[in-house]
Amino acid sequence: MNFFRGVIGGQAAGPQPSGSETIQKLCDRVASSTLLEDRRDAVRALKSLSKKYRMEVGTQAMDHLINILQTDRSDSEILGYALDTLYNIICNDEEEEQDESEDAVTPLPVSGKHKNMSIPDENAQKQADDLGAQFTDTFIQDPEHITLLLTLLEEFDFHVRWPAVKLLTALLKNQGVQVQGIILVSPMGVSRLMDLLADSREVIRNDGLLLLQQLTKGNAAIQKIVAFENAFERLLDIITEEGSSDGGIVVEDCLLLLLNLLKNNSSNQNFFKEGSYIQRMKPWFEVGDDNSGWSAQKVTNLHLMLQLVRVMVSPVNSPGATSSCQKSMYQCGLLQQLCTILMATGVPADILTETINTVSEVIRGSQVNQDYFASVNAPSNPPRPAIVVLLMSMVNERQPFVLRCAVLYCFQCFLYKNQKGQGEIVATLLPSTIDANSISAGQLLCGGLFSADSLSNWCAAVALAHALQDNLTQKEQLLRVQLATSLGKPPVSLLQQCTNILSQGSKVQTRVGLLMLLCTWISSCPIAVTHFLHNQENVPFLTAQISENLGEDERLVQGLCALLLGICIYYNDNSLENYTKEKLKQLIEKRIGKENFVEKLGFITKHELYSRAAQKPQPVFPSPEQMLFDHEFTKLVKELEGVITKAVHKSSEEDKKEEEVKKTLEQHDNIVTQYKELIREQDAQIQELKEQVSSMTSQHEQMQTTITQQLSQIQQHKDQYNILKLKLGKDNQSQSNSQGDGSQVNGLQTEELSQLREEVEELRKQHTLLQTQLSDKDTLINTLKSAESQTGGSDNTELLQELEALRGQVQAQAAEISQLKTERQDLLRRAEAGSSDSAPSNSSDATQLAELESRLAAQSSETERLKEEEKKLSQSRAELEQQLASATSTVAILQAEKTKLQTEVQESKKEQDDLLMLLADQDQKIHSLKQKLKDLGETVEDEDDLDARDQTDEDDEDEDEDED
C-alpha cells in the first residue's frame, strides 16, 4: 500500500521512478495480485496516469485492462476504473479532468455533450488523433472486445454503464465503419444501445444519444434497425419533454439523430410518414406574437427542425414519396404553420431564410399546396399576397443575398409544374388586367428586370423564365405585353425591350439573365421566334457577338448568343422570307463558320458554374457574382445543344427529305388513326350489346325465379292430389263393404268431386299464366333477333342457350300436366264404378267430368303448339350463331389489316433510312468522280444542267406511263 500512496498521494523519500517504470509496476500488480483490493488500487492509479502518460498506459496496460473487464465482472468499481482508463487513452477530446476521490460519488453533469477545447498546436492535435486511431485499431482487432462492451451496457450500475457508453462513442468516432460492422453482426447489439434512451438517468440517456449519432452515420442497415426499434417514438417524446424548440442541447442531439435516420433513407422516410409522425412535427413551429430575443439554442433547434421537414420533401427523393409527404403536411396543418412563421415579424433572418426554403420544397410540384400558398396574404394594410411580399424582397438590393436566393427558389417551386400559377403571373403583365392602384407580381418582375442592380436583373429574368417553362400558351401571351419607355414615345414590346437592353452592353450577369429568358421564351414557340426575327437588328447583333474574339468573361455570353441563334433556326417556321432556316444557316457559314459556331455553343456546358447549377434545383451560390446559371435552364441546354448542332450542319436537301419522310409518316399515322377510330366504334357497339345481354340476363333470372316458385306450387298440388286419391280409395272400399251407408258415401263423393273441380280450375289458371309468360318470352326473342340484325350480333349465344333451357322446363311442365290428366282419368273411372248403383242423380257430375276432360285435351293441344314454337326458336338460334360468326370474322379482318399497316410503316421507315444512306454515299462518289474529271481537264456539266436534264427525263417517263 505504501507504493500506491507514493503514486497517488504525496512524494516518498529517495529517487522517484519514471512514469514508464511506474506504469510497468502497476501493470505487473494488476496481472499478479490475488487480492481484488490490490488490483482495484492499481487500476485506479493507472486511470490517474492515463491522461498524462497516454502512450505508455495504452501500450503497456490495454491488455491487462481488457482482462479486468473479462474476469472481475462482479466488482463494479474496478470495472468503472478500467473503462475510464480505456476511454482516456482512446478518446481524442481534451477534457478538464474531474477530481475524484476514492470513496466519493462522481457528480453527474447536466448534459452528455462533450465540448472540445481549442488546441493551439495543430500538430499535437494531429498526433493525438493518430494515437487514438492506433489504440482503437488495437482494441477492435478482436471483435469480442466490442461484444464485451455491449454486454457491460446491460449493467445498471452507473459507474459501469456510463463509462461503457463513452468508450463505445470514442471507438465509433475513431473507427466508425469497422465498429459499426461488428455491432451490426452482434446479437441484439443495436437493441442494447437503444435501451439507453429509456434510462432514467439523464446523463446516460444524453450520452446514449451521442452514441447513436455516431452509430447511425452513413450506415443504412443500422439506420433501419434503429428506426424499427421504435426510435422515432422515443426521440419525439424526448423532444416534447425537453420543451421542443425552446429546449436545450438535448433537443439538438435528438434532431441530429433524426436527421441521420431519415436523410437519404427512403425506407425510414416511408416508416416515419406511415407512423403519423409528420403530424407530431406541427407543434414545433408554433410561435407567439412576440418573437424578440430568440436564444442561440432555439435558433439552432428550429433550424434543425426545418431541415428535418426538408429531408421528407427533398427533390432528390422519389416523386411518389415526396408527393405523399407533401399531402400529409398540408392535411395536418404543417404547411399552414410554416406560412405563419413566414409572415410573422421579429423572426431571425437565418430562420426566415430556412423557412422560405422549407415552404418552397413543401409546395414544389404539389398543385394543392401551390394553390394554398397563392391564397396566403401578408398581415399588412391593405393585405398583400405573400408572393408579392417575397418578390419585393427579391428585387430589393438591400436584402441579404441568401434571403434573395431563398425567395427566388420559393417562386420557382411555386411555378414548378403549375400552369395555373404561371397563367396568373403572366396575367398581371397583360394590359387588360393591370391594376394601377396595387403592386402586382408582374410589375415587380419588370421593375427588377430593368433596374440598375445586376443581381435583380438576373433574378427577375430567371423568375419570369420559370413562368414560361413548358407552357406554350403563356409564351404567346407574353408577346402581348407592352412597356412605356418614356413620355412621347410609343410603347415597345417586352421582347423588344429585352433585346434593346441586351444590345446596350450591360454587365455580364444582366446579359446572361436576359439571354436565358429569351432562350426559354422562344424555344418550342415558332410564333415567338418570328417576333424575335422580325426585328431587323437582332440577328446582326447575335452574329456580331458570336464572331468576335472576346475575353474569358465574355465566352459565356457568346455561347448563349449561339444558343439563341440556334433556337431561331431549329424552331423556325420559314414565315419570314429574309430569315428562313436555310438563309440563317448560310449566314452562320459566311459570317461565323459552322465549326466556330459549334465551338462557341459548347462554351456553355464547359463553364465551371454550369455543372454546379445542374446538380440540384435550389440556387446556392457562394457570392452574387457567381450567380449565373439556373437549374432548369441547364436542362434546356442539355436538350437543345445536340439538335441545334445537327440542324446547323444539315443541308437543305436533307431538310427536304426529312420533311417528306415526316409527311409520309403523318399519312401512315392518319390511316392508323382511322382504323383505331373504327375499332373504337366497334368496341362501343360490342359494349352496348354486352349491356343489353346483361339486362336480358337479369330479366331471365327473374323469370327463372318465378318459374321455380310455380314448380313449387305444382308440387304442392300434386301432394294434395295424392292425398285426395288415397282418401277416395278408402271411401270406395267402405262402399263395397256396406250398402247401408250409401247416402254417406254419395255425399262424400260429391264433396271430393267439388274439390276436383276446384283443382282443375286452379290448373287452368296456372296454364293461362304459363301461356302468358311464354308469349312474353317469344316477344323477348323477337326483340333480340331485331337487335342482332341491326348491330351485327355479338355475345348472345349464352342468352339463347338459357332460353332453350327455359323451353325445356316448359316442356317438363307440359309432361306433368299430361300425367295429371291420366291420373285424374283413372280417378274418375274409379269414382264412376263406385257410384253407378247408388245415385242416378249423379248425371250432372258426369257432365262436369266430361267438361274437365275436354279442357285437359285443350291443354294437350296447347303443349303441342309449344313444341312447334320450340322448333322455331331452334331455327332462330342457328341464324343468330351465323350472324355472330360473321361479326367475329369482320373484327379479326380489321385487326389483321391494322397489324399489316403498322408493319408496313416500320418497313417504310427502315427503307427510307437505307435510301438516305445510299443517296449520301452516291453523292459522295459523284463528287469525287467530278473532281477527278476536273483534274484531268475534262469538262463537267453543272448541277443545274443535270437537274434540268433529269427533270426532262422524268417528264418523258411520265408521258410514256400516261400513254401506257
C-alpha positions, 0 to 999 in steps of 0.5 A: 500500500505504501507504493500506491500512496507514493503514486497517488498521494504525496512524494516518498523519500529517495529517487522517484521512478519514471512514469514508464517504470511506474506504469510497468509496476502497476501493470505487473500488480494488476496481472499478479495480485490475488487480492481484488483490493490490490488490483482495484488500487492499481487500476485506479492509479493507472486511470490517474496516469492515463491522461498524462502518460497516454502512450505508455498506459495504452501500450503497456496496460490495454491488455491487462485492462481488457482482462479486468473487464473479462474476469472481475465482472462482479466488482463494479468499481474496478470495472468503472476504473478500467473503462475510464482508463480505456476511454482516456487513452482512446478518446481524442477530446481534451477534457478538464479532468474531474477530481475524484476521490476514492470513496466519493460519488462522481457528480453527474453533469447536466448534459452528455455533450462533450465540448472540445477545447481549442488546441493551439498546436495543430500538430499535437492535435494531429498526433493525438488523433493518430494515437487514438486511431492506433489504440482503437485499431488495437482494441477492435482487432478482436471483435469480442472486445466490442461484444464485451462492451455491449454486454457491460451496457446491460449493467445498471450500475452507473459507474459501469454503464456510463463509462461503457457508453463513452468508450463505445462513442470514442471507438465509433468516432475513431473507427466508425465503419469497422465498429459499426460492422461488428455491432451490426453482426452482434446479437441484439447489439443495436437493441442494447444501445437503444435501451439507453434512451429509456434510462432514467438517468439523464446523463446516460440517456444524453450520452446514449444519444451521442452514441447513436449519432455516431452509430447511425452515420452513413450506415443504412442497415443500422439506420433501419434497425434503429428506426424499427426499434421504435426510435422515432417514438422515443426521440419525439417524446424526448423532444416534447419533454425537453420543451421542443424548440425552446429546449436545450442541447438535448433537443439538438442531439435528438434532431441530429439523430433524426436527421441521420435516420431519415436523410437519404433513407427512403425506407425510414422516410416511408416508416416515419410518414406511415407512423403519423409522425409528420403530424407530431412535427406541427407543434414545433413551429408554433410561435407567439406574437412576440418573437424578440430575443430568440436564444442561440439554442432555439435558433439552432433547434428550429433550424434543425427542425426545418431541415428535418421537414426538408429531408421528407420533401427533398427533390432528390427523393422519389416523386411518389414519396415526396408527393405523399409527404407533401399531402400529409403536411398540408392535411395536418396543418404543417404547411399552414404553420410554416406560412405563419412563421413566414409572415410573422415579424421579429423572426431571425433572418437565418430562420426566415431564410430556412423557412422560405426554403422549407415552404418552397420544397413543401409546395414544389410540384404539389398543385394543392399546396401551390394553390394554398400558398397563392391564397396566403396574404401578408398581415399588412394594410391593405393585405398583400399576397405573400408572393408579392411580399417575397418578390419585393424582397427579391428585387430589393438590393438591400436584402441579404443575398441568401434571403434573395436566393431563398425567395427566388427558389420559393417562386420557382417551386411555386411555378414548378409544374403549375400552369395555373400559377404561371397563367396568373403571373403572366396575367398581371403583365397583360394590359387588360388586367393591370391594376394601377392602384396595387403592386402586382407580381408582374410589375415587380418582375419588370421593375427588377428586370430593368433596374440598375442592380445586376443581381435583380436583373438576373433574378427577375429574368430567371423568375419570369423564365420559370413562368414560361417553362413548358407552357406554350400558351403563356409564351404567346401571351407574353408577346402581348405585353407592352412597356412605356419607355418614356413620355412621347414615345410609343410603347415597345414590346417586352421582347423588344425591350429585352433585346434593346437592353441586351444590345446596350452592353450591360454587365455580364450577369444582366446579359446572361439573365436576359439571354436565358429568358429569351432562350426559354421564351422562344424555344418550342414557340415558332410564333415567338421566334418570328417576333424575335426575327422580325426585328431587323437588328437582332440577328446582326447583333447575335452574329456580331457577338458570336464572331468576335474574339472576346475575353474569358468573361465574355465566352459565356455570353457568346455561347448563349448568343449561339444558343439563341441563334440556334433556337431561331433556326431549329424552331423556325417556321420559314414565315419570314422570307429574309430569315428562313432556316436555310438563309440563317444557316448560310449566314452562320457559314459566311459570317461565323463558320459552322465549326466556330459556331459549334465551338462557341455553343459548347462554351456553355456546358464547359463553364465551371458554374454550369455543372454546379447549377445542374446538380440540384434545383435550389440556387446556392451560390457562394457570392452574387457574382457567381450567380449565373446559371439556373437549374432548369435552364441547364436542362434546356441546354442539355436538350437543345445543344445536340439538335441545334448542332445537327440542324446547323450542319444539315443541308437543305436537301436533307431538310427536304427529305426529312420533311417528306419522310415526316409527311409520309409518316403523318399519312401512315399515322392518319390511316392508323388513326382511322382504323383505331377510330373504327375499332373504337366504334366497334368496341362501343357497339360490342359494349352496348350489346354486352349491356343489353345481354346483361339486362336480358340476363337479369330479366331471365333470372327473374323469370327463372325465379318465378318459374321455380316458385310455380314448380313449387306450387305444382308440387304442392298440388300434386301432394294434395292430389295424392292425398285426395286419391288415397282418401277416395280409395278408402271411401270406395272400399267402405262402399263395397263393404256396406250398402247401408251407408250409401247416402254417406258415401254419395255425399262424400263423393260429391264433396271430393268431386267439388274439390276436383273441380276446384283443382282443375280450375286452379290448373287452368289458371296456372296454364293461362299464366304459363301461356302468358309468360311464354308469349312474353318470352317469344316477344323477348326473342323477337326483340333480340333477333331485331337487335342482332340484325341491326348491330351485327350480333355479338355475345348472345349465344349464352342468352339463347342457350338459357332460353332453350333451357327455359323451353325445356322446363316448359316442356317438363311442365307440359309432361306433368300436366299430361300425367295429371290428366291420366291420373285424374282419368283413372280417378274418375273411372274409379269414382264412376264404378263406385257410384253407378248403383247408388245415385242416378242423380249423379248425371250432372257430375258426369257432365262436369267430368266430361267438361274437365276432360275436354279442357285437359285435351285443350291443354294437350293441344296447347303443349303441342303448339309449344313444341312447334314454337320450340322448333322455331326458336331452334331455327332462330338460334342457328341464324343468330350463331351465323350472324355472330360468326360473321361479326367475329370474322369482320373484327379479326379482318380489321385487326389483321389489316391494322397489324399489316399497316403498322408493319408496313410503316416500320418497313417504310421507315427502315427503307427510307433510312437505307435510301438516305444512306445510299443517296449520301454515299452516291453523292459522295462518289459523284463528287469525287468522280467530278473532281477527278474529271476536273483534274484531268481537264475534262469538262463537267456539266453543272448541277443545274444542267443535270437537274434540268436534264433529269427533270426532262427525263422524268417528264418523258417517263411520265408521258410514256406511263400516261400513254401506257 
